[in-house]
Amino acid sequence: MIHLGGTRVLGILVTMDDEQGVEAIKIIQPETVIPIHFNDYDVFKSPLEDFKRAAEKAGLSEKIVYLAHGETYNFEIPASHGRQVSA
């Protein structure tokens, strides 16, 4: 889950903008990405549409799951090294 919105408070980055979100995905290389907190407050400067365009341009669209408020997502937790994992 990545916090988007491009928010700064007193010059301190609180949530990533579209380019920072794409860069975070490139660095972390997660299997699945869910953008969150992109429209919760009026102070957000980078709308979700900007992130969608940047992610598509970077070829990352297949990794991203966009959820509407109230929707849920069930993560799959792979077993690692032969151990049983339950959640």
ABEGO torsion letter per residue (X at the ends): XBBBGGBBBGGBBABBBAAAAAAAAAAAGBABBBBBGAAABAABABBAAAAAAAAAAAGAAAABBBBBBGBBBBBBBBBBGGBBBBX
